[in-house]
Amino acid sequence: MKLTAENSGNLLTDVSSLDFWLDHPLRIVLIFLIAVLINLVARTVIHKVTDSISRGTKARVVAKKNSNGPQEWVEDAVTARQRQSQRAKTVGSVLRSVATIGIWTIAVLMIISELGFNIAPVIASAGIAGVALSFGAQSLVKDYLAGVSIVAEDQLGIGDVVDLGEASGTVESVGLRVTQVRDVEGTLWHVRNGEILRVGNQSQGWARTIVDVPVPYNCDIERVTSFLLDAAERVKNETEVGHSIRGKPEVWGVEEMTGEYLTMRIAIRTAPLQQWDVARVLRVYVKQALDHNGLHIPLLNQSVIHGTQSIPIVSARSNGATSSSPATSSEHSSPSEPSKN
C-alpha cells in the first residue's frame, strides 16, 4: 500500500506540473488536430477533383416533342446534370473514404505510440497482411481502379448502348466493380470493370446509318447514284424517322466491285440510337426505287455438284412390272416417264 500511495503521489505531482502537459498530452492533441486539418484539406481537394469530373460530362442528345412542329433532337441538360451528380457522388465518396481511413489510421497509431505502447509488432503484422491481400485481391483492386476511371472519364452511363467486346447492349447499372449490360435478347451481362479493355459507346453525340446496295455490274453509276440519293431524301422528308436524320444524306459511291455486281454505299447521319430505324425505312425506299427503275439485286452465280452414289431409276415393263437399276450419273430418267424398250 505504501508503494501504491507513493506512485499515486508521484502521478498527482506529474499531472499538476506544466512539463507533463507539454510532453505526451500536447503531442497527442497536436496529432489529432493535424489529422483533422489534413482530412479537411484532402476533402477540399477531392471536392475540386469531383467538380472537374462533373464538368467533363458529355451531354446526351434526346428527342424533344414540339406541339407546333416536328420532333427535334437537342442536348438534354437534365440528364447531363443527373450524370454529373452521379459521377461526382460516386468518385467523391470513394476518394473521401480512402483518404479518411488512411489519415485516421496513421493518427491512431501515432497516438498509441505516444501513450507508451509498442506498435512495431502491429505495423509488422499490418505489412504482412497488406502483402497477402495485395496478392490475393489484386483482381478486385484492378476492378475498382478501372471502375473509378470509367466513371471519371464518362466512358459510359446508364441508358447508353455500348459494345464492351463479348457483351453489348444497354447499360443498366454502372458500379465501381461491375457494369451490368442487357443485350438485345434480354440477357443481363455482369462485366467486371477490370476486364473491360475497350468501350464502344453508340449513344454519345450522333450516329450514322450505312446501307450497302448491290446493283448490276453494267448499270449506269450516275443514274443509280441519283435515284438512291432521291430515295434517301424522301426518307428524310416524308417519313416519321426523318426527324432523326441530322444533315444531308450522301451516296459515297462504289464500295465494292466484283464480276457480278457493284455495291453502292448510302450514308446518313442520325441522332444517337436511331440509325437502325432509319436503315429499315431506307431499305424499303431503296427497294422501291430499284423496282421503279427496272433494276434488280444481282443473283450470285452458284455451282451445284451432284454426288456419284447409286440412285435407283424406276422403269416400266410391258407386263406392268417394275424394276430398278443403278445409275451413276447425275442425270437420270424421271419415274413419271417410262423408258423405251
Beta strands, then each sheet from edge to edge (+ up, - down):
strand 1: 60-64
strand 2: 72-76
strand 3: 161-163
strand 4: 168-174
strand 5: 178-182
strand 6: 188-192
strand 7: 200-201
strand 8: 207-216
strand 9: 250-257
strand 10: 261-270
strand 11: 313-316
strand 12: 322-325
sheet 1: 1+ 2-
sheet 2: 6+ 5- 4+ 3- 7+
sheet 3: 8+ 10- 9+
sheet 4: 11+ 12-
end
